[in-house]
Amino acid sequence: MVKRSKTTNFEIFYDKLIDQSNQKETINKHIACKILKYIKDLKPIEKAIDFCDKNGISPSTFTAFCKKMGFSNVKELIFMHEQILENYKKKKLSKKDSDNKIKLAARIIDNSRKILFIGVSGALSTNIDFQLKLLRMDKNAIVVWNKYEQIGLSKLLTEKDVIIVNSVSFQHKWMIDIVKHTKAAVIVVSSWMPPEVKDKVKFFFHIKTNERQDALRVFTMQSKIFAVEIYYKIFIELQKNQKNQENLELSSYR
């Protein structure tokens, strides 16, 4: 059984491989470089004996290397190598899904008639910043402070419009009601998705945060940074439309 100590943590293992690969020319450097190449190529170490044969390493030397890296035996190192590959594959798929979601969200915004931002005061600065970028691309983007104005304006939206909900908690009943009853496409940036509107939301950008959820969360930054990053990525995608780029240049204050 693999020991679940910090020496078998794949991040620490990877750091140790990097450290060994930067040492002077030794057999340990050779082995570390080969394993790092396998990781880069997402190539598994299926059998230790085959790995040794292909890379000019004796089994006893490989065993000694494994122990130097903090493992009890070769199987533990191979298991950790598999965990690293699995982690990288998941990250790669996650990034691909995220990039695709950004492109599709940008396309909906680009083709919309109106874009209405929904959020409380904590989201106002990030919403206004994105609104200005959209306005300069000649988009009809709307930000209003008062929640009653947000509720009222949302009733005018059609299937050709978009609502962007920027809310860390997304627990305000009036926000949920807007999404529940709107005809517009809905994009949500939040740490939580209310089950009752899940089917109404076109794109959900999940804020993964451990920030406090009480009144003092207004002074925290992690969720705001995430929202800015999402808005910026959509903005970059919108710039790929030549007309949007031309409008940005035309409306430049330089």
C-alpha positions in Angstrom: 0.0 0.0 0.0 1.2 3.5 -0.9 2.0 5.6 2.2 -0.2 8.8 2.2 2.6 10.9 3.7 3.6 14.3 2.2 6.6 12.5 0.5 4.1 10.8 -1.8 2.3 14.1 -2.7 2.6 14.4 -6.4 3.6 18.1 -6.3 6.5 17.4 -3.9 7.5 14.4 -6.1 7.5 16.7 -9.2 9.6 19.3 -7.3 12.1 16.5 -6.4 12.3 15.4 -10.0 13.0 19.0 -11.1 15.7 19.3 -8.4 17.4 16.1 -9.4 17.3 17.1 -13.1 19.2 20.3 -12.2 22.0 18.4 -10.5 25.4 17.6 -12.1 25.6 14.7 -14.5 24.7 11.6 -12.4 22.5 8.5 -13.0 19.9 10.1 -10.8 19.7 13.2 -13.1 19.4 10.8 -16.0 16.5 9.0 -14.5 14.8 12.2 -13.3 15.0 13.7 -16.8 13.6 10.6 -18.4 10.6 10.6 -15.9 10.0 14.3 -16.6 10.0 13.6 -20.3 7.4 10.8 -19.7 5.3 13.3 -17.8 5.6 16.0 -20.5 4.5 13.4 -23.1 1.8 12.1 -20.8 3.4 8.7 -21.2 2.8 6.0 -18.5 5.5 3.8 -17.0 3.7 0.5 -17.5 6.4 -1.8 -16.3 9.6 -0.9 -14.4 11.7 -3.4 -16.3 10.6 -2.0 -19.6 11.3 1.6 -18.5 14.8 0.5 -17.4 15.5 -1.4 -20.6 14.4 1.5 -22.8 16.4 4.1 -20.9 19.6 2.2 -20.1 19.0 1.9 -16.4 19.7 -1.1 -14.2 16.7 -2.3 -12.1 18.8 -2.0 -8.9 19.7 1.6 -9.8 16.1 2.4 -10.4 15.1 0.9 -7.1 17.8 3.0 -5.3 16.4 6.2 -7.1 12.9 5.4 -5.9 14.1 5.2 -2.3 16.0 8.4 -2.7 12.8 10.1 -3.8 11.1 8.9 -0.6 9.3 5.8 -1.8 9.4 2.4 -0.2 9.5 0.6 -3.6 9.3 1.0 -7.4 5.5 0.4 -7.4 4.9 3.4 -5.3 6.8 5.7 -7.7 4.9 4.3 -10.7 1.7 4.8 -8.9 2.6 8.5 -8.2 3.6 8.9 -11.8 0.2 7.7 -12.8 -1.4 10.2 -10.5 0.5 13.0 -12.0 -0.6 12.0 -15.5 -4.2 11.7 -14.4 -4.0 15.2 -12.8 -2.6 16.7 -15.9 -5.2 15.1 -18.2 -8.0 16.4 -16.0 -6.5 19.9 -16.0 -6.1 19.8 -19.8 -9.7 18.7 -20.3 -10.9 21.3 -17.8 -9.0 24.1 -19.6 -10.4 22.9 -22.9 -13.9 23.0 -21.6 -13.4 26.4 -20.0 -12.0 27.9 -23.2 -14.9 26.5 -25.2 -17.4 27.9 -22.7 -15.7 31.4 -23.0 -16.0 31.3 -26.8 -19.7 30.3 -26.7 -20.5 32.9 -24.0 -18.7 35.6 -26.1 -20.7 34.5 -29.2 -24.0 34.9 -27.4 -23.0 38.4 -26.1 -21.8 39.4 -29.5 -25.1 38.5 -31.1 -27.4 39.9 -28.4 -29.7 42.9 -28.7 -29.3 44.0 -25.0 -27.0 42.9 -22.2 -28.3 43.5 -18.7 -26.0 43.1 -15.7 -27.5 41.8 -12.4 -25.7 42.2 -9.1 -25.4 44.0 -5.8 -23.0 46.9 -5.0 -20.0 44.6 -4.5 -20.1 43.6 -8.2 -20.7 47.2 -9.5 -17.1 48.1 -10.2 -16.3 44.9 -12.2 -19.7 45.2 -14.1 -19.1 48.8 -15.0 -15.6 48.1 -16.3 -16.9 45.3 -18.6 -19.9 47.4 -19.6 -17.6 50.2 -20.8 -15.7 47.7 -22.9 -18.9 46.5 -24.4 -20.2 50.0 -25.0 -17.0 50.8 -26.9 -17.7 47.8 -29.1 -21.1 49.3 -29.8 -23.0 46.8 -27.6 -26.1 47.8 -25.7 -24.9 47.0 -22.2 -26.9 48.1 -19.2 -25.8 48.5 -15.6 -28.1 50.0 -13.0 -27.5 50.3 -9.3 -31.0 49.8 -7.9 -32.3 46.2 -7.6 -35.8 47.4 -8.5 -34.6 48.9 -11.7 -32.8 45.6 -12.5 -36.0 43.7 -11.9 -38.0 46.1 -14.0 -35.6 46.2 -16.9 -35.3 42.4 -16.9 -39.0 42.2 -17.8 -38.3 43.9 -21.2 -35.8 41.4 -22.3 -36.5 38.8 -25.0 -34.8 35.7 -26.4 -32.4 38.0 -28.3 -31.0 39.4 -25.1 -28.5 38.4 -22.4 -28.5 38.6 -18.6 -25.1 38.4 -16.8 -25.5 37.6 -13.1 -22.3 38.5 -11.2 -22.9 37.4 -7.6 -20.6 35.6 -5.2 -23.4 33.9 -3.3 -26.3 34.1 -5.7 -28.8 33.7 -2.8 -30.9 36.8 -3.2 -34.5 35.8 -4.0 -35.0 38.8 -6.3 -32.0 37.7 -8.4 -33.2 34.1 -8.6 -36.7 35.3 -9.6 -35.2 37.4 -12.4 -33.5 34.3 -13.8 -36.5 32.2 -13.2 -38.8 34.4 -15.2 -36.6 35.9 -17.9 -36.8 35.0 -21.6 -33.1 36.1 -22.1 -30.1 33.9 -22.2 -28.4 33.8 -18.8 -24.7 33.8 -17.9 -23.8 33.4 -14.2 -20.5 34.1 -12.4 -21.0 32.8 -8.9 -19.8 30.3 -6.2 -23.2 28.7 -6.2 -26.0 27.7 -8.6 -29.6 27.7 -7.1 -31.1 24.4 -8.2 -34.4 26.0 -9.2 -32.7 28.0 -12.0 -30.1 25.5 -13.1 -31.9 24.6 -16.3 -32.4 28.3 -17.2 -28.7 29.2 -17.1 -26.8 28.9 -20.3 -23.3 29.3 -18.9 -22.1 29.0 -15.3 -18.6 30.2 -14.4 -18.0 28.7 -11.0 -16.1 30.7 -8.4 -14.2 28.2 -6.4 -13.5 30.1 -3.2 -13.0 29.6 0.5 -13.7 33.2 1.3 -16.0 34.0 4.2 -19.7 34.2 3.3 -20.8 36.7 5.9 -21.1 40.5 5.6 -17.3 40.9 5.6 -17.0 39.1 2.3 -17.4 42.5 0.6 -13.7 43.2 1.7 -12.3 40.0 0.1 -10.8 39.9 -3.3 -10.6 36.4 -4.7 -14.1 36.3 -6.1 -13.8 39.7 -7.7 -10.5 38.7 -9.3 -12.2 35.6 -10.8 -15.1 37.7 -12.2 -12.6 40.2 -13.8 -10.7 37.3 -15.3 -13.9 35.8 -16.9 -14.9 39.2 -18.2 -11.4 39.8 -19.6 -11.3 36.4 -21.4 -14.7 37.1 -23.0 -13.5 40.6 -24.0 -10.4 39.1 -25.7 -12.7 36.7 -27.5 -15.0 39.5 -28.6 -12.0 41.4 -30.0 -11.5 38.6 -32.5 -14.6 40.0 -34.3 -13.1 42.6 -36.7 -16.1 44.9 -36.3 -15.7 44.9 -32.5 -12.0 45.7 -32.8 -12.7 48.5 -35.3 -15.2 50.0 -32.9 -12.7 49.8 -30.0 -10.2 51.7 -32.1 -12.8 54.2 -33.2 -13.9 54.9 -29.7 -10.4 55.1 -28.3 -9.7 58.2 -26.3 -6.0 58.4 -27.4 
